[in-house]
Amino acid sequence: MHISQNDLQLLKNKLLSEEKTTSETLASFASKNKNANREYTSEFPTFGDANDEDAQTSAVEEYGTRLSAERALEERLRAIEEALTHIEKGSYGRCSNCKQDIPLARLNVSPEAELCGKCK
């Protein structure tokens, strides 16, 4: 592996911090699904009276926004967890496509990166 132990520890710490932040952000508007380890369920927001058409339209729009954010954050969390698993297995920093080393500069920007710049 081309990454020094010091750099690897710094990247691991960054991933752990991002994992915590991402989980907290998800938990702020979605509940963790008890039946699926990495999945969350967005709560449908309530705005005002059920008979208020504008309020219901706003609720539907907000729910759509939450669902999009939920999917993106779940995917990010999955990528972070996979990167942490690769660190533990000793396979971190290798492109999942071409198996070449991912440049440290790329990992510093996106420590959860699974692909090198060429395969991205």
Secondary structure as a PSIPRED ss2 file (coil, helix, strand):
# PSIPRED VFORMAT (PSIPRED V4.0)

   1 M C   1.000  0.000  0.000
   2 H C   1.000  0.000  0.000
   3 I C   1.000  0.000  0.000
   4 S C   1.000  0.000  0.000
   5 Q H   0.000  1.000  0.000
   6 N H   0.000  1.000  0.000
   7 D H   0.000  1.000  0.000
   8 L H   0.000  1.000  0.000
   9 Q H   0.000  1.000  0.000
  10 L H   0.000  1.000  0.000
  11 L H   0.000  1.000  0.000
  12 K H   0.000  1.000  0.000
  13 N H   0.000  1.000  0.000
  14 K H   0.000  1.000  0.000
  15 L H   0.000  1.000  0.000
  16 L H   0.000  1.000  0.000
  17 S H   0.000  1.000  0.000
  18 E H   0.000  1.000  0.000
  19 E H   0.000  1.000  0.000
  20 K H   0.000  1.000  0.000
  21 T H   0.000  1.000  0.000
  22 T H   0.000  1.000  0.000
  23 S H   0.000  1.000  0.000
  24 E H   0.000  1.000  0.000
  25 T H   0.000  1.000  0.000
  26 L H   0.000  1.000  0.000
  27 A H   0.000  1.000  0.000
  28 S C   1.000  0.000  0.000
  29 F C   1.000  0.000  0.000
  30 A E   0.000  0.000  1.000
  31 S E   0.000  0.000  1.000
  32 K E   0.000  0.000  1.000
  33 N C   1.000  0.000  0.000
  34 K C   1.000  0.000  0.000
  35 N C   1.000  0.000  0.000
  36 A C   1.000  0.000  0.000
  37 N C   1.000  0.000  0.000
  38 R C   1.000  0.000  0.000
  39 E C   1.000  0.000  0.000
  40 Y E   0.000  0.000  1.000
  41 T E   0.000  0.000  1.000
  42 S E   0.000  0.000  1.000
  43 E C   1.000  0.000  0.000
  44 F C   1.000  0.000  0.000
  45 P C   1.000  0.000  0.000
  46 T C   1.000  0.000  0.000
  47 F C   1.000  0.000  0.000
  48 G C   1.000  0.000  0.000
  49 D C   1.000  0.000  0.000
  50 A C   1.000  0.000  0.000
  51 N C   1.000  0.000  0.000
  52 D C   1.000  0.000  0.000
  53 E H   0.000  1.000  0.000
  54 D H   0.000  1.000  0.000
  55 A H   0.000  1.000  0.000
  56 Q H   0.000  1.000  0.000
  57 T H   0.000  1.000  0.000
  58 S H   0.000  1.000  0.000
  59 A H   0.000  1.000  0.000
  60 V H   0.000  1.000  0.000
  61 E H   0.000  1.000  0.000
  62 E H   0.000  1.000  0.000
  63 Y H   0.000  1.000  0.000
  64 G H   0.000  1.000  0.000
  65 T H   0.000  1.000  0.000
  66 R H   0.000  1.000  0.000
  67 L H   0.000  1.000  0.000
  68 S H   0.000  1.000  0.000
  69 A H   0.000  1.000  0.000
  70 E H   0.000  1.000  0.000
  71 R H   0.000  1.000  0.000
  72 A H   0.000  1.000  0.000
  73 L H   0.000  1.000  0.000
  74 E H   0.000  1.000  0.000
  75 E H   0.000  1.000  0.000
  76 R H   0.000  1.000  0.000
  77 L H   0.000  1.000  0.000
  78 R H   0.000  1.000  0.000
  79 A H   0.000  1.000  0.000
  80 I H   0.000  1.000  0.000
  81 E H   0.000  1.000  0.000
  82 E H   0.000  1.000  0.000
  83 A H   0.000  1.000  0.000
  84 L H   0.000  1.000  0.000
  85 T H   0.000  1.000  0.000
  86 H H   0.000  1.000  0.000
  87 I H   0.000  1.000  0.000
  88 E H   0.000  1.000  0.000
  89 K H   0.000  1.000  0.000
  90 G C   1.000  0.000  0.000
  91 S C   1.000  0.000  0.000
  92 Y C   1.000  0.000  0.000
  93 G C   1.000  0.000  0.000
  94 R E   0.000  0.000  1.000
  95 C C   1.000  0.000  0.000
  96 S C   1.000  0.000  0.000
  97 N C   1.000  0.000  0.000
  98 C C   1.000  0.000  0.000
  99 K C   1.000  0.000  0.000
 100 Q C   1.000  0.000  0.000
 101 D E   0.000  0.000  1.000
 102 I C   1.000  0.000  0.000
 103 P C   1.000  0.000  0.000
 104 L H   0.000  1.000  0.000
 105 A H   0.000  1.000  0.000
 106 R H   0.000  1.000  0.000
 107 L H   0.000  1.000  0.000
 108 N H   0.000  1.000  0.000
 109 V H   0.000  1.000  0.000
 110 S C   1.000  0.000  0.000
 111 P C   1.000  0.000  0.000
 112 E C   1.000  0.000  0.000
 113 A C   1.000  0.000  0.000
 114 E C   1.000  0.000  0.000
 115 L C   1.000  0.000  0.000
 116 C C   1.000  0.000  0.000
 117 G C   1.000  0.000  0.000
 118 K C   1.000  0.000  0.000
 119 C C   1.000  0.000  0.000
 120 K C   1.000  0.000  0.000
